[in-house]
Amino acid sequence: MASTPEEACFEAGIKFGALYHQFAGTPVSPESAPSLERAIEESIENQPYCERVSVTILDDRLDTSHGYTELTGEYMEVELVVAYEGAEVVASMAMEDGYPLMRLDSVESPA
């Protein structure tokens, strides 16, 4: 059986899977980036145990030679917080070595 902190980490992974696979490929431009950030945050915050989500679309990196591009991990920085039965997990996603790496930044066990 998984511990409470392990369950919280699992929940963070679920949130990242939903976030990435739901929104990758979405058309985005520098003008639409702020509203897309909010839509992603609000969507993922609806999921159980999700306390908060912060999405930054790196609009200065967007290739908009055709007016827009498709959203991928290279254009996003994300931080999310999951609270599960007293445990709290902070996780983030950012590019590392050409890959959108999702990592656990901190895990706090219940008192």
ABEGO torsion letter per residue (X at the ends): XBBAAAAAAAAAAAAAAAAAAAABGBBBBAAAAAAAAAAAAAAAAABBGBABBBBBBBAAABBAAAGBBBBBAAABBBBBBBBBGGBBBBBBBBBBGGBBBBBBABBBBBX
